[in-house]
Amino acid sequence: MDLKLLLCQDENSMHEERTSICTLEESAVEDTMESSFTERKSAEFFCTKCLSKFTRRKNLKEHIRVVHDQDRPYGCTVCGRMFGTRNNMQRHMKMVHLGEKKFNCGTCGTGFSTKNCVIRHQRKVHKVEKLS
């Protein structure tokens, strides 16, 4: 038998073995990642003060800091109102001081800053009992 052919055959079989091992390893890694993601999604962290439930520990910590410890380090530069998170302060700025109105009444088209404001408006002005 030709030595070159023998080497090529040996190399091919080694490559096939290596490929099947790599495929098995990749699939094991994917399974581990998927199961770890599922565990994290289903993990529940409960607040011991009010029994609110969170999927992430950092969200529980933020909840305790803002709601129960009343830590509000972010202040509105216009009116001085204090907020527990930067996102809440920025939302306040957009809705209250910049007049952003993302929600419109389906009946008259009036703009509102929150969905709850639209619902309240429709109940009072248009006598709508329940929104679908």
N, CA, C and O atoms as a GROMACS GRO file, in nm:
protein
  528
    1MET      N    1   0.085  -0.118   0.000
    1MET     CA    2   0.000   0.000   0.000
    1MET      C    3   0.090   0.124   0.000
    1MET      O    4   0.199   0.124   0.056
    2ASP      N    5   0.040   0.227  -0.063
    2ASP     CA    6   0.114   0.353  -0.074
    2ASP      C    7   0.117   0.423   0.063
    2ASP      O    8   0.014   0.436   0.128
    3LEU      N    9   0.235   0.466   0.104
    3LEU     CA   10   0.252   0.532   0.235
    3LEU      C   11   0.170   0.661   0.243
    3LEU      O   12   0.110   0.692   0.346
    4LYS      N   13   0.169   0.736   0.131
    4LYS     CA   14   0.094   0.862   0.128
    4LYS      C   15  -0.056   0.836   0.148
    4LYS      O   16  -0.122   0.907   0.224
    5LEU      N   17  -0.108   0.734   0.080
    5LEU     CA   18  -0.250   0.698   0.093
    5LEU      C   19  -0.280   0.655   0.236
    5LEU      O   20  -0.384   0.691   0.292
    6LEU      N   21  -0.192   0.578   0.295
    6LEU     CA   22  -0.209   0.532   0.433
    6LEU      C   23  -0.214   0.651   0.530
    6LEU      O   24  -0.298   0.654   0.620
    7LEU      N   25  -0.126   0.747   0.512
    7LEU     CA   26  -0.125   0.867   0.597
    7LEU      C   27  -0.254   0.947   0.581
    7LEU      O   28  -0.312   0.995   0.679
    8CYS      N   29  -0.299   0.960   0.455
    8CYS     CA   30  -0.423   1.036   0.430
    8CYS      C   31  -0.542   0.968   0.497
    8CYS      O   32  -0.626   1.034   0.558
    9GLN      N   33  -0.549   0.834   0.485
    9GLN     CA   34  -0.660   0.761   0.546
    9GLN      C   35  -0.658   0.777   0.698
    9GLN      O   36  -0.761   0.798   0.762
   10ASP      N   37  -0.537   0.768   0.754
   10ASP     CA   38  -0.523   0.782   0.899
   10ASP      C   39  -0.564   0.923   0.943
   10ASP      O   40  -0.633   0.940   1.044
   11GLU      N   41  -0.521   1.023   0.865
   11GLU     CA   42  -0.555   1.161   0.898
   11GLU      C   43  -0.705   1.184   0.891
   11GLU      O   44  -0.763   1.253   0.975
   12ASN      N   45  -0.769   1.125   0.787
   12ASN     CA   46  -0.915   1.139   0.773
   12ASN      C   47  -0.988   1.076   0.891
   12ASN      O   48  -1.082   1.135   0.944
   13SER      N   49  -0.945   0.959   0.933
   13SER     CA   50  -1.013   0.894   1.046
   13SER      C   51  -0.992   0.975   1.173
   13SER      O   52  -1.082   0.986   1.256
   14MET      N   53  -0.870   1.031   1.189
   14MET     CA   54  -0.846   1.116   1.306
   14MET      C   55  -0.935   1.239   1.302
   14MET      O   56  -0.990   1.282   1.403
   15HIS      N   57  -0.949   1.296   1.181
   15HIS     CA   58  -1.034   1.416   1.167
   15HIS      C   59  -1.179   1.382   1.200
   15HIS      O   60  -1.247   1.459   1.269
   16GLU      N   61  -1.225   1.267   1.151
   16GLU     CA   62  -1.364   1.227   1.180
   16GLU      C   63  -1.385   1.208   1.330
   16GLU      O   64  -1.487   1.251   1.385
   17GLU      N   65  -1.288   1.144   1.396
   17GLU     CA   66  -1.299   1.125   1.541
   17GLU      C   67  -1.301   1.260   1.612
   17GLU      O   68  -1.382   1.283   1.702
   18ARG      N   69  -1.209   1.349   1.571
   18ARG     CA   70  -1.200   1.481   1.633
   18ARG      C   71  -1.331   1.558   1.612
   18ARG      O   72  -1.380   1.624   1.704
   19THR      N   73  -1.387   1.549   1.490
   19THR     CA   74  -1.511   1.620   1.461
   19THR      C   75  -1.624   1.568   1.548
   19THR      O   76  -1.703   1.646   1.601
   20SER      N   77  -1.634   1.435   1.562
   20SER     CA   78  -1.743   1.382   1.644
   20SER      C   79  -1.725   1.420   1.791
   20SER      O   80  -1.823   1.446   1.860
   21ILE      N   81  -1.600   1.425   1.839
   21ILE     CA   82  -1.575   1.467   1.977
   21ILE      C   83  -1.613   1.614   1.994
   21ILE      O   84  -1.679   1.651   2.091
   22CYS      N   85  -1.572   1.698   1.897
   22CYS     CA   86  -1.605   1.841   1.904
   22CYS      C   87  -1.755   1.862   1.904
   22CYS      O   88  -1.807   1.943   1.980
   23THR      N   89  -1.825   1.786   1.817
   23THR     CA   90  -1.970   1.799   1.810
   23THR      C   91  -2.033   1.761   1.944
   23THR      O   92  -2.124   1.829   1.991
   24LEU      N   93  -1.984   1.653   2.004
   24LEU     CA   94  -2.035   1.612   2.135
   24LEU      C   95  -2.009   1.719   2.240
   24LEU      O   96  -2.097   1.751   2.320
   25GLU      N   97  -1.887   1.776   2.238
   25GLU     CA   98  -1.853   1.879   2.336
   25GLU      C   99  -1.940   2.003   2.317
   25GLU      O  100  -1.989   2.060   2.414
   26GLU      N  101  -1.958   2.045   2.190
   26GLU     CA  102  -2.042   2.162   2.163
   26GLU      C  103  -2.183   2.139   2.213
   26GLU      O  104  -2.243   2.226   2.276
   27SER      N  105  -2.237   2.019   2.186
   27SER     CA  106  -2.373   1.991   2.228
   27SER      C  107  -2.383   1.989   2.380
   27SER      O  108  -2.483   2.035   2.436
   28ALA      N  109  -2.281   1.936   2.449
   28ALA     CA  110  -2.280   1.935   2.596
   28ALA      C  111  -2.276   2.077   2.650
   28ALA      O  112  -2.345   2.109   2.747
   29VAL      N  113  -2.196   2.162   2.588
   29VAL     CA  114  -2.186   2.302   2.631
   29VAL      C  115  -2.320   2.371   2.611
   29VAL      O  116  -2.366   2.445   2.698
   30GLU      N  117  -2.384   2.348   2.494
   30GLU     CA  118  -2.515   2.410   2.468
   30GLU      C  119  -2.618   2.364   2.570
   30GLU      O  120  -2.696   2.444   2.621
   31ASP      N  121  -2.619   2.231   2.600
   31ASP     CA  122  -2.713   2.178   2.700
   31ASP      C  123  -2.691   2.243   2.835
   31ASP      O  124  -2.787   2.281   2.903
   32THR      N  125  -2.565   2.256   2.874
   32THR     CA  126  -2.532   2.317   3.003
   32THR      C  127  -2.578   2.462   3.006
   32THR      O  128  -2.637   2.506   3.105
   33MET      N  129  -2.551   2.535   2.897
   33MET     CA  130  -2.592   2.676   2.892
   33MET      C  131  -2.743   2.687   2.900
   33MET      O  132  -2.796   2.772   2.972
   34GLU      N  133  -2.815   2.600   2.824
   34GLU     CA  134  -2.961   2.605   2.822
   34GLU      C  135  -3.016   2.573   2.960
   34GLU      O  136  -3.107   2.642   3.008
   35SER      N  137  -2.963   2.469   3.025
   35SER     CA  138  -3.015   2.432   3.156
   35SER      C  139  -2.984   2.540   3.258
   35SER      O  140  -3.065   2.568   3.346
   36SER      N  141  -2.867   2.600   3.247
   36SER     CA  142  -2.831   2.708   3.339
   36SER      C  143  -2.923   2.827   3.319
   36SER      O  144  -2.964   2.891   3.416
   37PHE      N  145  -2.956   2.858   3.192
   37PHE     CA  146  -3.046   2.969   3.162
   37PHE      C  147  -3.184   2.940   3.219
   37PHE      O  148  -3.247   3.026   3.279
   38THR      N  149  -3.232   2.816   3.200
   38THR     CA  150  -3.363   2.777   3.251
   38THR      C  151  -3.367   2.788   3.403
   38THR      O  152  -3.464   2.836   3.460
   39GLU      N  153  -3.259   2.741   3.468
   39GLU     CA  154  -3.254   2.750   3.614
   39GLU      C  155  -3.260   2.895   3.659
   39GLU      O  156  -3.330   2.929   3.754
   40ARG      N  157  -3.186   2.982   3.588
   40ARG     CA  158  -3.184   3.122   3.627
   40ARG      C  159  -3.322   3.184   3.605
   40ARG      O  160  -3.367   3.265   3.687
   41LYS      N  161  -3.390   3.147   3.493
   41LYS     CA  162  -3.521   3.205   3.466
   41LYS      C  163  -3.622   3.161   3.572
   41LYS      O  164  -3.708   3.240   3.611
   42SER      N  165  -3.612   3.036   3.617
   42SER     CA  166  -3.712   2.987   3.711
   42SER      C  167  -3.676   3.017   3.856
   42SER      O  168  -3.760   3.002   3.945
   43ALA      N  169  -3.552   3.058   3.880
   43ALA     CA  170  -3.512   3.090   4.017
   43ALA      C  171  -3.594   3.209   4.065
   43ALA      O  172  -3.612   3.306   3.992
   44GLU      N  173  -3.641   3.200   4.187
   44GLU     CA  174  -3.722   3.309   4.239
   44GLU      C  175  -3.661   3.361   4.367
   44GLU      O  176  -3.623   3.285   4.457
   45PHE      N  177  -3.652   3.491   4.374
   45PHE     CA  178  -3.600   3.557   4.493
   45PHE      C  179  -3.715   3.637   4.554
   45PHE      O  180  -3.775   3.721   4.487
   46PHE      N  181  -3.745   3.609   4.679
   46PHE     CA  182  -3.858   3.674   4.745
   46PHE      C  183  -3.811   3.781   4.841
   46PHE      O  184  -3.711   3.765   4.912
   47CYS      N  185  -3.885   3.891   4.843
   47CYS     CA  186  -3.860   3.996   4.940
   47CYS      C  187  -3.923   3.949   5.072
   47CYS      O  188  -4.040   3.911   5.076
   48THR      N  189  -3.845   3.952   5.178
   48THR     CA  190  -3.896   3.905   5.308
   48THR      C  191  -3.989   4.006   5.373
   48THR      O  192  -4.059   3.974   5.469
   49LYS      N  193  -3.991   4.129   5.321
   49LYS     CA  194  -4.075   4.233   5.381
   49LYS      C  195  -4.214   4.240   5.319
   49LYS      O  196  -4.312   4.270   5.388
   50CYS      N  197  -4.224   4.212   5.188
   50CYS     CA  198  -4.356   4.225   5.124
   50CYS      C  199  -4.390   4.107   5.033
   50CYS      O  200  -4.497   4.106   4.971
   51LEU      N  201  -4.302   4.007   5.024
   51LEU     CA  202  -4.322   3.887   4.943
   51LEU      C  203  -4.327   3.912   4.792
   51LEU      O  204  -4.377   3.827   4.718
   52SER      N  205  -4.278   4.027   4.746
   52SER     CA  206  -4.264   4.047   4.602
   52SER      C  207  -4.164   3.945   4.552
   52SER      O  208  -4.074   3.903   4.625
   53LYS      N  209  -4.179   3.904   4.425
   53LYS     CA  210  -4.098   3.796   4.371
   53LYS      C  211  -4.017   3.848   4.252
   53LYS      O  212  -4.067   3.925   4.171
   54PHE      N  213  -3.891   3.805   4.242
   54PHE     CA  214  -3.801   3.850   4.136
   54PHE      C  215  -3.724   3.731   4.078
   54PHE      O  216  -3.698   3.634   4.148
   55THR      N  217  -3.690   3.740   3.949
   55THR     CA  218  -3.612   3.632   3.886
   55THR      C  219  -3.462   3.656   3.900
   55THR      O  220  -3.383   3.565   3.877
   56ARG      N  221  -3.424   3.777   3.936
   56ARG     CA  222  -3.281   3.808   3.952
   56ARG      C  223  -3.256   3.868   4.090
   56ARG      O  224  -3.333   3.951   4.139
   57ARG      N  225  -3.145   3.826   4.149
   57ARG     CA  226  -3.108   3.875   4.282
   57ARG      C  227  -3.086   4.026   4.280
   57ARG      O  228  -3.122   4.096   4.375
   58LYS      N  229  -3.025   4.079   4.172
   58LYS     CA  230  -2.997   4.223   4.166
   58LYS      C  231  -3.126   4.304   4.165
   58LYS      O  232  -3.131   4.415   4.220
   59ASN      N  233  -3.232   4.250   4.103
   59ASN     CA  234  -3.361   4.321   4.104
   59ASN      C  235  -3.422   4.322   4.244
   59ASN      O  236  -3.484   4.421   4.284
   60LEU      N  237  -3.405   4.212   4.317
   60LEU     CA  238  -3.453   4.207   4.456
   60LEU      C  239  -3.378   4.311   4.540
   60LEU      O  240  -3.440   4.384   4.618
   61LYS      N  241  -3.246   4.317   4.523
   61LYS     CA  242  -3.166   4.413   4.600
   61LYS      C  243  -3.209   4.556   4.569
   61LYS      O  244  -3.221   4.639   4.660
   62GLU      N  245  -3.233   4.585   4.440
   62GLU     CA  246  -3.277   4.720   4.403
   62GLU      C  247  -3.414   4.750   4.463
   62GLU      O  248  -3.438   4.861   4.512
   63HIS      N  249  -3.504   4.652   4.460
   63HIS     CA  250  -3.637   4.667   4.518
   63HIS      C  251  -3.628   4.703   4.666
   63HIS      O  252  -3.693   4.797   4.712
   64ILE      N  253  -3.547   4.628   4.741
   64ILE     CA  254  -3.532   4.654   4.885
   64ILE      C  255  -3.475   4.794   4.908
   64ILE      O  256  -3.522   4.867   4.994
   65ARG      N  257  -3.373   4.829   4.830
   65ARG     CA  258  -3.308   4.960   4.845
   65ARG      C  259  -3.407   5.074   4.819
   65ARG      O  260  -3.414   5.170   4.895
   66VAL      N  261  -3.482   5.062   4.710
   66VAL     CA  262  -3.571   5.172   4.670
   66VAL      C  263  -3.701   5.174   4.749
   66VAL      O  264  -3.742   5.279   4.798
   67VAL      N  265  -3.766   5.058   4.763
   67VAL     CA  266  -3.899   5.054   4.825
   67VAL      C  267  -3.892   5.054   4.977
   67VAL      O  268  -3.961   5.134   5.042
   68HIS      N  269  -3.812   4.967   5.035
   68HIS     CA  270  -3.814   4.953   5.180
   68HIS      C  271  -3.715   5.044   5.252
   68HIS      O  272  -3.744   5.095   5.359
   69ASP      N  273  -3.598   5.064   5.193
   69ASP     CA  274  -3.499   5.153   5.255
   69ASP      C  275  -3.520   5.298   5.211
   69ASP      O  276  -3.459   5.390   5.265
   70GLN      N  277  -3.607   5.317   5.113
   70GLN     CA  278  -3.640   5.449   5.058
   70GLN      C  279  -3.515   5.528   5.017
   70GLN      O  280  -3.506   5.649   5.040
   71ASP      N  281  -3.420   5.458   4.957
   71ASP     CA  282  -3.298   5.523   4.907
   71ASP      C  283  -3.330   5.581   4.769
   71ASP      O  284  -3.355   5.506   4.674
   72ARG      N  285  -3.330   5.712   4.759
   72ARG     CA  286  -3.364   5.778   4.633
   72ARG      C  287  -3.256   5.881   4.599
   72ARG      O  288  -3.271   6.000   4.625
   73PRO      N  289  -3.146   5.833   4.539
   73PRO     CA  290  -3.032   5.922   4.513
   73PRO      C  291  -3.044   6.006   4.385
   73PRO      O  292  -2.961   6.095   4.364
   74TYR      N  293  -3.144   5.980   4.301
   74TYR     CA  294  -3.155   6.052   4.173
   74TYR      C  295  -3.261   6.161   4.183
   74TYR      O  296  -3.378   6.133   4.204
   75GLY      N  297  -3.218   6.286   4.166
   75GLY     CA  298  -3.309   6.398   4.179
   75GLY      C  299  -3.338   6.465   4.046
   75GLY      O  300  -3.249   6.480   3.962
   76CYS      N  301  -3.463   6.506   4.027
   76CYS     CA  302  -3.501   6.582   3.908
   76CYS      C  303  -3.441   6.721   3.920
   76CYS      O  304  -3.456   6.787   4.022
   77THR      N  305  -3.373   6.765   3.816
   77THR     CA  306  -3.309   6.897   3.819
   77THR      C  307  -3.409   7.010   3.804
   77THR      O  308  -3.376   7.126   3.830
   78VAL      N  309  -3.532   6.978   3.761
   78VAL     CA  310  -3.634   7.082   3.742
   78VAL      C  311  -3.716   7.104   3.868
   78VAL      O  312  -3.730   7.217   3.915
   79CYS      N  313  -3.771   6.995   3.924
   79CYS     CA  314  -3.862   7.011   4.038
   79CYS      C  315  -3.806   6.956   4.169
   79CYS      O  316  -3.865   6.979   4.275
   80GLY      N  317  -3.695   6.884   4.164
   80GLY     CA  318  -3.634   6.833   4.285
   80GLY      C  319  -3.688   6.700   4.336
   80GLY      O  320  -3.638   6.649   4.436
   81ARG      N  321  -3.788   6.643   4.269
   81ARG     CA  322  -3.842   6.514   4.312
   81ARG      C  323  -3.731   6.409   4.305
   81ARG      O  324  -3.652   6.408   4.211
   82MET      N  325  -3.727   6.320   4.405
   82MET     CA  326  -3.622   6.220   4.414
   82MET      C  327  -3.672   6.083   4.368
   82MET      O  328  -3.788   6.047   4.388
   83PHE      N  329  -3.580   6.006   4.306
   83PHE     CA  330  -3.614   5.874   4.251
   83PHE      C  331  -3.510   5.772   4.291
   83PHE      O  332  -3.393   5.804   4.313
   84GLY      N  333  -3.553   5.647   4.301
   84GLY     CA  334  -3.464   5.538   4.338
   84GLY      C  335  -3.377   5.488   4.225
   84GLY      O  336  -3.269   5.433   4.250
   85THR      N  337  -3.422   5.506   4.101
   85THR     CA  338  -3.342   5.462   3.987
   85THR      C  339  -3.330   5.575   3.885
   85THR      O  340  -3.416   5.662   3.876
   86ARG      N  341  -3.223   5.570   3.810
   86ARG     CA  342  -3.202   5.672   3.706
   86ARG      C  343  -3.310   5.661   3.599
   86ARG      O  344  -3.355   5.763   3.546
   87ASN      N  345  -3.352   5.537   3.567
   87ASN     CA  346  -3.457   5.519   3.466
   87ASN      C  347  -3.587   5.587   3.507
   87ASN      O  348  -3.652   5.651   3.425
   88ASN      N  349  -3.625   5.573   3.633
   88ASN     CA  350  -3.749   5.638   3.679
   88ASN      C  351  -3.737   5.790   3.673
   88ASN      O  352  -3.834   5.858   3.638
   89MET      N  353  -3.620   5.842   3.706
   89MET     CA  354  -3.600   5.987   3.699
   89MET      C  355  -3.607   6.035   3.554
   89MET      O  356  -3.667   6.139   3.526
   90GLN      N  357  -3.546   5.960   3.463
   90GLN     CA  358  -3.549   5.999   3.321
   90GLN      C  359  -3.690   5.991   3.265
   90GLN      O  360  -3.731   6.077   3.186
   91ARG      N  361  -3.766   5.887   3.304
   91ARG     CA  362  -3.904   5.875   3.259
   91ARG      C  363  -3.986   5.994   3.309
   91ARG      O  364  -4.066   6.050   3.235
   92HIS      N  365  -3.965   6.032   3.434
   92HIS     CA  366  -4.032   6.148   3.494
   92HIS      C  367  -4.002   6.274   3.412
   92HIS      O  368  -4.093   6.351   3.380
   93MET      N  369  -3.875   6.295   3.380
   93MET     CA  370  -3.835   6.413   3.303
   93MET      C  371  -3.908   6.418   3.169
   93MET      O  372  -3.961   6.523   3.130
   94LYS      N  373  -3.912   6.305   3.099
   94LYS     CA  374  -3.975   6.300   2.967
   94LYS      C  375  -4.125   6.327   2.975
   94LYS      O  376  -4.180   6.405   2.897
   95MET      N  377  -4.190   6.261   3.071
   95MET     CA  378  -4.336   6.271   3.078
   95MET      C  379  -4.384   6.401   3.140
   95MET      O  380  -4.479   6.462   3.090
   96VAL      N  381  -4.319   6.445   3.247
   96VAL     CA  382  -4.369   6.561   3.321
   96VAL      C  383  -4.315   6.692   3.265
   96VAL      O  384  -4.391   6.786   3.242
   97HIS      N  385  -4.185   6.700   3.243
   97HIS     CA  386  -4.125   6.828   3.207
   97HIS      C  387  -4.106   6.847   3.057
   97HIS      O  388  -4.105   6.961   3.009
   98LEU      N  389  -4.092   6.739   2.982
   98LEU     CA  390  -4.074   6.753   2.838
   98LEU      C  391  -4.203   6.727   2.761
   98LEU      O  392  -4.208   6.742   2.639
   99GLY      N  393  -4.306   6.688   2.834
   99GLY     CA  394  -4.438   6.671   2.774
   99GLY      C  395  -4.452   6.554   2.678
   99GLY      O  396  -4.539   6.557   2.591
  100GLU      N  397  -4.369   6.452   2.693
  100GLU     CA  398  -4.380   6.336   2.604
  100GLU      C  399  -4.511   6.264   2.630
  100GLU      O  400  -4.543   6.229   2.743
  101LYS      N  401  -4.586   6.242   2.522
  101LYS     CA  402  -4.715   6.176   2.534
  101LYS      C  403  -4.720   6.058   2.438
  101LYS      O  404  -4.750   6.073   2.319
  102LYS      N  405  -4.688   5.940   2.490
  102LYS     CA  406  -4.680   5.819   2.408
  102LYS      C  407  -4.815   5.749   2.390
  102LYS      O  408  -4.828   5.664   2.302
  103PHE      N  409  -4.913   5.784   2.471
  103PHE     CA  410  -5.040   5.712   2.469
  103PHE      C  411  -5.152   5.805   2.427
  103PHE      O  412  -5.166   5.916   2.478
  104ASN      N  413  -5.234   5.758   2.331
  104ASN     CA  414  -5.344   5.839   2.280
  104ASN      C  415  -5.478   5.772   2.306
  104ASN      O  416  -5.489   5.649   2.306
  105CYS      N  417  -5.578   5.855   2.330
  105CYS     CA  418  -5.714   5.806   2.347
  105CYS      C  419  -5.763   5.758   2.211
  105CYS      O  420  -5.753   5.830   2.111
  106GLY      N  421  -5.817   5.637   2.207
  106GLY     CA  422  -5.867   5.581   2.082
  106GLY      C  423  -5.994   5.650   2.033
  106GLY      O  424  -6.029   5.638   1.916
  107THR      N  425  -6.062   5.722   2.121
  107THR     CA  426  -6.187   5.788   2.084
  107THR      C  427  -6.164   5.930   2.032
  107THR      O  428  -6.215   5.965   1.926
  108CYS      N  429  -6.089   6.011   2.106
  108CYS     CA  430  -6.073   6.151   2.068
  108CYS      C  431  -5.931   6.188   2.026
  108CYS      O  432  -5.909   6.297   1.973
  109GLY      N  433  -5.835   6.098   2.048
  109GLY     CA  434  -5.698   6.124   2.005
  109GLY      C  435  -5.612   6.206   2.101
  109GLY      O  436  -5.497   6.234   2.070
  110THR      N  437  -5.667   6.245   2.216
  110THR     CA  438  -5.590   6.323   2.312
  110THR      C  439  -5.470   6.241   2.360
  110THR      O  440  -5.482   6.121   2.385
  111GLY      N  441  -5.353   6.306   2.372
  111GLY     CA  442  -5.231   6.238   2.414
  111GLY      C  443  -5.212   6.239   2.564
  111GLY      O  444  -5.248   6.335   2.632
  112PHE      N  445  -5.154   6.131   2.616
  112PHE     CA  446  -5.127   6.116   2.759
  112PHE      C  447  -4.990   6.055   2.780
  112PHE      O  448  -4.935   5.989   2.692
  113SER      N  449  -4.936   6.079   2.897
  113SER     CA  450  -4.801   6.029   2.926
  113SER      C  451  -4.799   5.884   2.971
  113SER      O  452  -4.696   5.817   2.957
  114THR      N  453  -4.909   5.834   3.024
  114THR     CA  454  -4.913   5.694   3.068
  114THR      C  455  -5.042   5.627   3.022
  114THR      O  456  -5.141   5.694   2.991
  115LYS      N  457  -5.039   5.496   3.017
  115LYS     CA  458  -5.158   5.419   2.979
  115LYS      C  459  -5.269   5.439   3.082
  115LYS      O  460  -5.386   5.447   3.047
  116ASN      N  461  -5.230   5.446   3.210
  116ASN     CA  462  -5.330   5.466   3.316
  116ASN      C  463  -5.404   5.598   3.300
  116ASN      O  464  -5.523   5.607   3.330
  117CYS      N  465  -5.333   5.701   3.253
  117CYS     CA  466  -5.398   5.831   3.230
  117CYS      C  467  -5.503   5.820   3.119
  117CYS      O  468  -5.609   5.881   3.128
  118VAL      N  469  -5.472   5.742   3.015
  118VAL     CA  470  -5.568   5.721   2.906
  118VAL      C  471  -5.691   5.649   2.960
  118VAL      O  472  -5.804   5.687   2.929
  119ILE      N  473  -5.670   5.546   3.040
  119ILE     CA  474  -5.781   5.469   3.096
  119ILE      C  475  -5.869   5.558   3.183
  119ILE      O  476  -5.992   5.556   3.171
  120ARG      N  477  -5.806   5.636   3.270
  120ARG     CA  478  -5.882   5.727   3.357
  120ARG      C  479  -5.962   5.827   3.272
  120ARG      O  480  -6.078   5.853   3.301
  121HIS      N  481  -5.899   5.884   3.168
  121HIS     CA  482  -5.964   5.979   3.077
  121HIS      C  483  -6.085   5.914   3.010
  121HIS      O  484  -6.193   5.974   3.006
  122GLN      N  485  -6.067   5.792   2.958
  122GLN     CA  486  -6.177   5.726   2.887
  122GLN      C  487  -6.293   5.694   2.980
  122GLN      O  488  -6.409   5.700   2.939
  123ARG      N  489  -6.263   5.661   3.104
  123ARG     CA  490  -6.370   5.634   3.200
  123ARG      C  491  -6.447   5.761   3.235
  123ARG      O  492  -6.570   5.760   3.240
  124LYS      N  493  -6.374   5.871   3.258
  124LYS     CA  494  -6.438   5.996   3.298
  124LYS      C  495  -6.507   6.066   3.181
  124LYS      O  496  -6.624   6.105   3.192
  125VAL      N  497  -6.436   6.083   3.071
  125VAL     CA  498  -6.487   6.164   2.960
  125VAL      C  499  -6.579   6.085   2.868
  125VAL      O  500  -6.685   6.134   2.830
  126HIS      N  501  -6.538   5.965   2.833
  126HIS     CA  502  -6.614   5.888   2.734
  126HIS      C  503  -6.701   5.779   2.797
  126HIS      O  504  -6.766   5.703   2.726
  127LYS      N  505  -6.701   5.772   2.929
  127LYS     CA  506  -6.782   5.676   3.005
  127LYS      C  507  -6.755   5.531   2.964
  127LYS      O  508  -6.847   5.448   2.962
  128VAL      N  509  -6.630   5.500   2.931
  128VAL     CA  510  -6.592   5.363   2.896
  128VAL      C  511  -6.568   5.288   3.027
  128VAL      O  512  -6.490   5.333   3.111
  129GLU      N  513  -6.636   5.174   3.043
  129GLU     CA  514  -6.623   5.098   3.167
  129GLU      C  515  -6.494   5.016   3.170
  129GLU      O  516  -6.414   5.028   3.263
  130LYS      N  517  -6.474   4.932   3.069
  130LYS     CA  518  -6.356   4.846   3.066
  130LYS      C  519  -6.294   4.852   2.928
  130LYS      O  520  -6.362   4.852   2.826
  131LEU      N  521  -6.160   4.858   2.927
  131LEU     CA  522  -6.089   4.857   2.800
  131LEU      C  523  -6.048   4.716   2.768
  131LEU      O  524  -6.009   4.639   2.856
  132SER      N  525  -6.057   4.681   2.640
  132SER     CA  526  -6.018   4.544   2.601
  132SER      C  527  -5.872   4.536   2.568
  132SER      O  528  -5.822   4.429   2.533
   0.00000   0.00000   0.00000
